[in-house]
Structures are given as C-alpha cells and as structure tokens.
Amino acid sequence: MASTPQFVFDPYSMAVQEDPYPFYAVLRRDHPLYWSEAGRCWALSRFDDIAMACSDGVRFSSARGNVLDDDPARMGRTLGTSDAPKHDQLRALVNAAFMRGRVLEREAQIRQYAQEYLDAFVQAGGGDLIQALSARISASTICGILGFDRADHLQLKQWVDGLIYRDPVTRQLPESGHEARRAMIAYAQNTIAQRREKPEDDLISALIQAEVEGHKLSAEDLMHTVATLLGAGIESSSSFIGNAMLALHEHPDQAQLLAANLAMAPQAIEEMLRYDTPTQRFHRTATQDIEMHGKVIQAGQSVLVMYGSGNRDETKFKDPDRFDITRPPSRHLGFGNGVHFCLGSQLAKAVSRIFMEEWFARVRSFSIVRDQVVRMHSPVFRGLRSMPVRVATHGSAGLPPMHPAPAA
C-alpha cells in the first residue's frame, strides 16, 4: 500500500499563490504550529493563535521586519516594523499627520479618479481591470493624498510591483526589485525635500510638521514611513478591488444582490476582506522560546501570522468558505489585529466602496476571461497582475467584444 505523501506548505510556491485556502484548511486541522522548511519559518493558521501573536509584541516582535526577507534598512523605522515604545511614538505622529492632512476627507477626490477611469473603461467595453482600473485608481489616490505628482502614478505602481515580487526559485527579491526600491526611495526623498521648502496640503507636508509631546519624525523615519505608506496604500487597495471583483464574478448571485442594493456595500466589503484578503501572511520574530501545540518556537525564529487562514477558521465563522455579503459583521483579520491594526483601513474601505458604487452605477453585467487571469507572486500579498474583463452597461444588449481600455 502506497504511503500518503507528506504535507508541505511553502509560502513561496505558486500552488499556494493560486489558492492557499486548501493548504490553510490542512494546517488548521492537522498542523496548527507548522515549521515550513522552504520558508524557514513557523506558520500560525488558527484565528485565536494569530490574534494572540499579533497582540503580544513582547514575545512576537515586528522590529526585525514584518515580511519575509524584509529590507534591514526599514526595520524599526516604520509602523509595521517597530515595537513599543518606538511604535507608539510613530503611530501618534502619523495619526497627527493623518488628521492634519485630512486624509479621510478625500472622498470627492477619490470619486473623481474612479469616475474618470471607469468612464474610459466602460466606453471601451472593458479591458484589464487591474492595469486599467484598480491600479490607476489606487495609485492616483495615494499620489493625491501623499502629495506626489499624479502623472507619475503608473511608474510608482511599477516600483511597488517590483518590491512585492519574489523569485519562485531563489525566494529572494531580484535585482530589479532592489532597483525599484532605490528608485522609489530617491523619488520619495526628492518630494520630501520639496515639501520642506514649500509645504502643501498633503500628507507628506503634514508628516514633516507633525509633532507630539515635543517629538517629530526623524529624516530616516520620515523617508521610510512615506515609502511604506506609498507601497502599502497602492497595493492594498488595488489588490482588494481585484480580489473582490473576482469573488463577485464567481458568485453572480452576490453580485446581483449588491448591484440591487448598494447600501449594502460597507457590509459587503467586510465580507470581501474576510473571504479573500490581500494581506495574507505577515512576519514576526520570536524574542524568547514559546511553547505552542506541543512544539517550541525558539528565540530568534521567524513566525508567519496568516490572516488569510484565520479568516477561514471554522471555529470562528459559520461555513467560512462561503462568500456571503449578507453575513453579519464579524471580527476578521483583513486589516490585522492588535497595535499593528492597519492605520489606513478606513481609507482602503472608502476607496473600495466608492469603486463599487461607481462600477454598478455603470455596469449591468460583466464577464472575466478566467484563463487569462494572472496572479502576483508574493509570500505576503494576494492579488492579481492582470484580469481581462468585458462589461455590458445599463441599457445595452449584451457583452461587447473586448477592446483595451484607452490610456488615461
């Protein structure tokens, strides 16, 4: 009798990128604390374990990077890569800047971007929803908020893509990714220098001016904070919109339900975040030996807190693999947990809600060319590189032939 193949979880594998949820189910059931030899890390897959680790910065530190293979230069200098008391000081300063920069008052600007790109997309009968819509809307929004030149939004998205990618063979950031990092940092530094000379009504100027209890952001902390806000802001919104639209396509009854009652959009967005969150797996480092599930995480070892798995935990969510936008609001891990809960969560929800409202105001039905959908390759994020879509507008007879959306 043939033996059962040994279960292997590799956070870098394309099989995991394409569909991590069957792997997560096995991990939760049989391996709640799993050593991934390929990733050189422990993996936590159950909701309660993930929430606990994210709330325990003493034993599970973020200061040695919050992603696998993180850049040593940013460790300890950003909200996501610092522990108390440094983290608390940074968060207070960034919160103050968010208030000064009126980040959550930008809905009119976000809607303008969404309308502009959606009008062109619909007029063309569709196109690549990622490249022509979600990437452009998210990058334009972040440019507008931070204070970057909107004309550079596609270049900035390309740099962010380069930073996220990991080579599936070497499991490392390739040289092109390092080049993207250097270029993005230089770009951020140049804009910061301009705002020091001439402040404007944007978040970079607000971050420069932010002061709490006599403390201000150092030049290094400011630069890495701006670069992190740029990358996280662009990728989280872009990937979320792509994942959400794919889920709606695969569940047409849910798409029809949302289209018929857009007041459900905030609740639907919570379910979309639970069902297929863009932020799948973040990194922590054990500061001491930690015993869990009959095993020991040794001090200094890496730990993956897998939000995507926690959001499908059978002990926390009824029928967790079912996509249901009528699901009552519940605590999910789409934006993390504990002190590192995503600072931009409200902004990301606003971008997504506005997109849904403007999309269904124009589109009666849509069809995804499923065999041409391309996923990104990242041990952290779950998103799409390309997703061709055809659309039928209200009053049209049916889905037209696909044409590329015109460049904005």
C-alpha positions as CSV (number, residue, x, y, z in Angstrom):
1,M,0.0,0.0,0.0
2,A,1.4,3.4,-1.0
3,S,2.2,5.8,1.8
4,T,0.4,9.1,1.9
5,P,2.6,12.0,0.6
6,Q,3.9,14.2,3.4
7,F,2.1,17.6,3.6
8,V,4.2,20.5,2.6
9,F,3.4,24.2,3.0
10,D,5.7,26.6,1.1
11,P,4.7,30.3,1.3
12,Y,6.6,30.9,-1.9
13,S,5.1,28.2,-4.1
14,M,2.8,29.1,-7.0
15,A,0.3,26.5,-5.8
16,V,-0.1,28.5,-2.6
17,Q,-0.3,31.8,-4.5
18,E,-3.1,30.4,-6.8
19,D,-5.2,29.0,-4.0
20,P,-3.9,29.0,-0.4
21,Y,-7.2,28.0,1.2
22,P,-7.0,24.2,0.9
23,F,-3.4,24.4,2.4
24,Y,-4.7,26.6,5.3
25,A,-7.5,24.1,6.0
26,V,-5.0,21.3,6.4
27,L,-2.8,23.5,8.6
28,R,-5.6,24.5,10.9
29,R,-6.8,20.9,11.2
30,D,-3.5,18.9,11.5
31,H,-0.6,21.4,11.9
32,P,-1.7,24.4,13.9
33,L,2.0,25.2,14.5
34,Y,3.9,24.2,11.4
35,W,7.6,24.5,10.5
36,S,8.0,25.5,6.9
37,E,11.4,24.4,5.8
38,A,11.0,26.2,2.5
39,G,10.2,29.5,4.2
40,R,12.4,28.9,7.2
41,C,9.6,30.0,9.5
42,W,6.8,28.7,11.7
43,A,3.2,29.2,10.4
44,L,0.3,30.0,12.7
45,S,-3.0,29.3,11.0
46,R,-5.8,29.4,13.6
47,F,-7.6,32.6,14.3
48,D,-7.0,32.7,18.1
49,D,-3.3,31.9,17.7
50,I,-2.9,34.7,15.1
51,A,-4.8,37.2,17.1
52,M,-2.8,36.3,20.2
53,A,0.6,36.7,18.4
54,C,-0.4,40.0,16.9
55,S,-1.4,41.3,20.3
56,D,1.8,40.1,22.0
57,G,4.6,42.4,20.8
58,V,6.8,41.3,23.7
59,R,7.2,37.7,22.5
60,F,6.3,38.2,18.9
61,S,8.4,41.2,17.7
62,S,7.8,43.2,14.5
63,A,11.1,45.0,14.8
64,R,13.0,42.5,12.6
65,G,10.7,43.0,9.7
66,N,7.0,42.4,9.1
67,V,7.5,40.5,5.8
68,L,9.8,37.6,4.9
69,D,13.1,38.8,3.5
70,D,12.4,42.3,4.7
71,D,14.8,45.3,4.0
72,P,17.1,45.7,7.0
73,A,17.1,49.5,6.4
74,R,13.4,49.8,7.3
75,M,13.4,47.6,10.3
76,G,12.5,49.6,13.4
77,R,11.6,52.7,11.3
78,T,8.0,52.1,10.2
79,L,4.7,51.4,12.0
80,G,4.8,47.8,10.7
81,T,8.4,47.1,11.7
82,S,8.7,48.5,15.2
83,D,7.6,47.6,18.7
84,A,6.7,49.7,21.7
85,P,7.7,52.3,22.7
86,K,9.1,53.3,19.2
87,H,5.9,52.1,17.5
88,D,3.6,54.1,19.9
89,Q,5.6,57.2,19.2
90,L,5.5,56.7,15.4
91,R,1.8,55.9,15.4
92,A,1.0,59.1,17.4
93,L,2.9,61.2,14.9
94,V,1.4,59.5,11.9
95,N,-2.1,59.8,13.4
96,A,-1.5,63.5,14.0
97,A,-0.4,63.9,10.3
98,F,-3.5,62.0,9.1
99,M,-5.7,64.5,11.0
100,R,-3.7,67.5,9.7
101,G,-3.7,66.1,6.2
102,R,-7.4,65.4,6.3
103,V,-6.8,62.0,4.8
104,L,-10.4,60.8,5.5
105,E,-11.9,63.9,3.9
106,R,-10.7,63.0,0.4
107,E,-13.7,61.1,-0.8
108,A,-14.6,63.7,-3.5
109,Q,-11.1,63.3,-5.0
110,I,-11.2,59.5,-4.9
111,R,-14.6,59.5,-6.6
112,Q,-13.3,61.8,-9.3
113,Y,-10.4,59.4,-10.1
114,A,-12.8,56.4,-10.1
115,Q,-15.3,58.1,-12.4
116,E,-12.5,59.2,-14.8
117,Y,-11.0,55.7,-15.2
118,L,-14.4,53.9,-15.1
119,D,-15.8,56.1,-17.9
120,A,-12.9,55.2,-20.2
121,F,-13.1,51.6,-19.2
122,V,-16.8,51.2,-19.9
123,Q,-16.6,53.2,-23.1
124,A,-14.0,50.7,-24.4
125,G,-16.3,47.7,-23.4
126,G,-13.8,46.6,-20.8
127,G,-10.1,45.8,-20.6
128,D,-7.7,44.8,-17.9
129,L,-9.4,45.6,-14.7
130,I,-6.2,45.6,-12.7
131,Q,-4.0,47.7,-15.0
132,A,-6.7,50.0,-16.4
133,L,-8.8,50.4,-13.2
134,S,-7.7,49.2,-9.8
135,A,-4.0,50.1,-10.1
136,R,-4.7,53.5,-11.6
137,I,-7.4,54.4,-9.0
138,S,-5.3,53.3,-6.0
139,A,-2.1,54.8,-7.2
140,S,-3.8,58.1,-8.2
141,T,-5.5,58.2,-4.8
142,I,-2.2,57.7,-2.9
143,C,-0.4,60.2,-5.0
144,G,-3.1,62.8,-4.3
145,I,-3.0,62.1,-0.5
146,L,0.7,61.9,-0.1
147,G,1.5,64.8,-2.5
148,F,3.2,63.0,-5.3
149,D,2.7,64.1,-8.9
150,R,-0.2,62.2,-10.3
151,A,1.5,62.0,-13.7
152,D,3.9,59.5,-12.0
153,H,1.2,57.1,-10.7
154,L,1.9,54.3,-13.1
155,Q,5.7,54.5,-12.5
156,L,5.1,54.3,-8.8
157,K,2.8,51.3,-9.2
158,Q,5.5,49.5,-11.2
159,W,8.1,50.2,-8.5
160,V,5.6,48.8,-5.9
161,D,5.1,45.7,-8.0
162,G,8.9,45.2,-8.2
163,L,9.2,45.4,-4.4
164,I,6.5,42.8,-3.8
165,Y,7.7,40.1,-6.3
166,R,9.8,37.3,-5.0
167,D,11.6,34.9,-7.4
168,P,9.9,31.5,-7.0
169,V,13.3,29.7,-7.3
170,T,15.7,31.8,-5.3
171,R,12.9,33.0,-2.9
172,Q,14.6,36.4,-2.9
173,L,13.9,39.9,-4.1
174,P,15.6,40.0,-7.5
175,E,18.0,42.8,-8.6
176,S,15.1,44.5,-10.4
177,G,13.3,44.7,-7.1
178,H,16.3,46.3,-5.4
179,E,16.5,48.8,-8.2
180,A,12.8,49.6,-7.7
181,R,13.4,50.1,-4.0
182,R,16.3,52.5,-4.6
183,A,14.3,54.4,-7.3
184,M,11.2,54.7,-5.1
185,I,13.2,55.9,-2.1
186,A,15.0,58.5,-4.2
187,Y,11.7,59.7,-5.5
188,A,10.2,60.0,-2.0
189,Q,13.3,61.8,-0.7
190,N,13.1,64.3,-3.6
191,T,9.4,65.1,-2.8
192,I,10.1,65.3,0.9
193,A,12.9,67.9,0.2
194,Q,10.5,69.9,-1.9
195,R,7.8,69.9,0.8
196,R,10.3,71.0,3.4
197,E,11.0,74.1,1.2
198,K,7.4,74.6,0.3
199,P,4.7,72.8,2.3
200,E,1.4,72.0,0.6
201,D,-2.0,70.5,1.5
202,D,-0.8,66.9,1.5
203,L,0.2,64.1,3.9
204,I,4.0,64.5,3.3
205,S,3.8,68.1,4.5
206,A,1.7,67.0,7.4
207,L,4.2,64.3,8.4
208,I,7.0,66.8,8.2
209,Q,5.1,69.2,10.5
210,A,3.7,66.6,12.9
211,E,4.8,66.9,16.5
212,V,3.6,65.0,19.6
213,E,4.9,65.8,23.1
214,G,8.0,67.5,21.6
215,H,8.8,64.6,19.2
216,K,9.0,64.8,15.4
217,L,9.8,62.2,12.8
218,S,13.5,61.9,12.1
219,A,14.6,62.2,8.5
220,E,15.1,58.4,8.2
221,D,11.8,57.6,9.9
222,L,10.0,60.1,7.7
223,M,11.5,58.7,4.5
224,H,10.7,55.0,5.3
225,T,7.2,55.9,6.6
226,V,6.4,57.7,3.3
227,A,7.8,54.8,1.2
228,T,5.7,52.3,3.3
229,L,2.5,54.4,3.1
230,L,3.1,54.6,-0.7
231,G,3.6,50.9,-1.2
232,A,1.0,49.6,1.2
233,G,-1.6,52.2,0.1
234,I,-1.3,51.4,-3.6
235,E,-1.1,47.6,-3.3
236,S,-3.8,47.0,-0.6
237,S,-6.5,48.9,-2.4
238,S,-5.6,47.6,-5.9
239,S,-5.4,44.0,-4.8
240,F,-8.6,44.3,-2.7
241,I,-10.6,45.6,-5.7
242,G,-9.3,42.8,-7.9
243,N,-9.9,40.1,-5.4
244,A,-13.4,41.5,-4.7
245,M,-14.4,41.6,-8.3
246,L,-13.2,38.1,-8.9
247,A,-15.3,36.9,-6.0
248,L,-18.3,38.7,-7.3
249,H,-17.8,37.2,-10.8
250,E,-17.6,33.7,-9.3
251,H,-20.7,34.3,-7.2
252,P,-23.1,36.1,-9.6
253,D,-26.0,35.9,-7.1
254,Q,-23.9,38.0,-4.7
255,A,-23.0,40.5,-7.5
256,Q,-26.7,40.9,-8.3
257,L,-27.6,41.3,-4.7
258,L,-25.0,44.1,-4.3
259,A,-26.0,45.8,-7.5
260,A,-29.6,45.9,-6.4
261,N,-28.8,47.4,-3.1
262,L,-25.6,49.4,-3.0
263,A,-26.4,50.5,0.6
264,M,-25.0,47.0,1.4
265,A,-21.6,48.0,0.1
266,P,-20.0,48.6,3.6
267,Q,-21.1,45.2,4.8
268,A,-20.2,43.5,1.5
269,I,-16.7,45.0,1.8
270,E,-16.2,43.4,5.2
271,E,-17.1,40.0,3.8
272,M,-14.8,40.6,0.8
273,L,-12.0,41.3,3.2
274,R,-12.7,38.2,5.2
275,Y,-13.1,36.0,2.2
276,D,-10.0,36.9,0.3
277,T,-7.9,39.5,2.0
278,P,-4.9,41.0,0.1
279,T,-2.7,40.8,3.2
280,Q,-2.4,37.1,3.7
281,R,0.8,36.5,5.7
282,F,2.8,38.8,7.8
283,H,6.0,38.1,9.7
284,R,7.0,38.2,13.4
285,T,10.2,37.1,15.2
286,A,10.1,35.2,18.5
287,T,12.0,37.1,21.2
288,Q,12.1,34.0,23.5
289,D,11.3,30.3,23.4
290,I,7.5,29.9,23.1
291,E,5.7,26.6,23.5
292,M,2.5,26.1,21.5
293,H,0.7,23.0,20.4
294,G,3.3,20.7,21.9
295,K,6.2,22.3,20.0
296,V,8.7,25.1,20.7
297,I,9.3,28.2,18.7
298,Q,12.9,29.1,19.5
299,A,14.0,32.6,20.3
300,G,15.1,34.3,17.0
301,Q,13.0,32.2,14.7
302,S,10.5,33.6,12.2
303,V,6.8,33.2,12.5
304,L,4.1,33.8,9.9
305,V,0.8,35.1,11.2
306,M,-1.5,34.1,8.4
307,Y,-4.5,36.4,8.3
308,G,-6.0,34.7,5.3
309,S,-6.2,31.4,7.2
310,G,-7.6,32.9,10.3
311,N,-10.4,34.4,8.2
312,R,-11.5,30.9,7.1
313,D,-11.2,29.4,10.6
314,E,-14.2,27.0,11.1
315,T,-14.3,27.7,14.8
316,K,-14.9,31.5,14.2
317,F,-17.0,31.7,11.1
318,K,-20.0,29.6,10.1
319,D,-19.4,28.0,6.7
320,P,-16.2,30.1,6.2
321,D,-15.6,29.1,2.6
322,R,-18.9,30.5,1.5
323,F,-18.9,34.0,0.1
324,D,-22.0,35.8,1.5
325,I,-22.3,39.6,1.6
326,T,-25.3,39.3,3.9
327,R,-23.1,37.7,6.6
328,P,-23.5,39.7,9.8
329,P,-20.4,41.9,10.5
330,S,-17.8,40.0,12.5
331,R,-14.3,40.4,13.7
332,H,-11.9,39.4,10.9
333,L,-8.2,39.8,10.3
334,G,-8.3,41.5,7.0
335,F,-6.5,44.5,8.5
336,G,-4.5,42.7,11.1
337,N,-5.0,42.8,14.9
338,G,-3.6,44.5,17.9
339,V,-1.3,47.5,17.9
340,H,-0.4,46.9,14.2
341,F,-4.0,47.1,13.0
342,C,-3.9,48.8,9.6
343,L,-3.8,52.6,10.0
344,G,-5.2,53.1,6.5
345,S,-8.2,50.7,7.0
346,Q,-10.8,53.4,6.7
347,L,-9.2,54.9,3.6
348,A,-9.0,51.4,1.9
349,K,-12.7,50.8,2.7
350,A,-13.6,54.2,1.3
351,V,-11.7,53.5,-2.0
352,S,-13.4,50.1,-2.3
353,R,-16.9,51.4,-1.5
354,I,-16.6,54.2,-4.0
355,F,-15.4,51.8,-6.7
356,M,-18.3,49.5,-6.1
357,E,-20.8,52.4,-6.2
358,E,-19.4,53.8,-9.4
359,W,-19.0,50.4,-11.0
360,F,-22.5,49.2,-10.5
361,A,-23.9,52.6,-11.5
362,R,-22.5,52.0,-15.0
363,V,-22.2,48.2,-15.4
364,R,-25.2,45.9,-15.8
365,S,-23.1,42.7,-16.1
366,F,-19.5,41.7,-16.6
367,S,-17.5,38.7,-17.6
368,I,-13.9,37.8,-16.7
369,V,-11.7,35.9,-19.1
370,R,-10.8,33.4,-16.4
371,D,-8.0,31.6,-18.2
372,Q,-6.1,34.9,-18.7
373,V,-6.2,36.0,-15.0
374,V,-2.6,36.3,-13.7
375,R,-1.8,36.3,-10.0
376,M,1.1,38.2,-8.4
377,H,3.9,36.2,-6.8
378,S,4.4,37.2,-3.2
379,P,4.8,35.4,0.1
380,V,2.8,38.2,1.7
381,F,0.2,39.7,-0.5
382,R,-2.6,38.0,-2.5
383,G,-3.6,40.0,-5.6
384,L,-3.7,40.0,-9.4
385,R,-1.4,41.2,-12.1
386,S,-3.9,41.0,-14.8
387,M,-7.7,40.3,-15.2
388,P,-9.3,40.9,-18.6
389,V,-13.0,41.9,-18.2
390,R,-15.9,42.6,-20.6
391,V,-18.7,44.8,-19.5
392,A,-22.3,45.5,-20.5
393,T,-23.7,48.8,-19.5
394,H,-27.3,49.5,-18.4
395,G,-29.5,49.6,-21.5
396,S,-27.0,47.7,-23.7
397,A,-28.0,44.4,-25.4
398,G,-25.1,42.3,-24.2
399,L,-21.4,41.9,-23.6
400,P,-19.4,43.6,-26.4
401,P,-16.1,42.3,-27.9
402,M,-13.1,43.1,-25.7
403,H,-11.1,46.2,-26.5
404,P,-8.2,47.6,-24.5
405,A,-9.2,50.5,-22.3
406,P,-7.6,53.7,-23.5
407,A,-4.7,55.1,-21.6
408,A,-5.6,57.9,-19.2
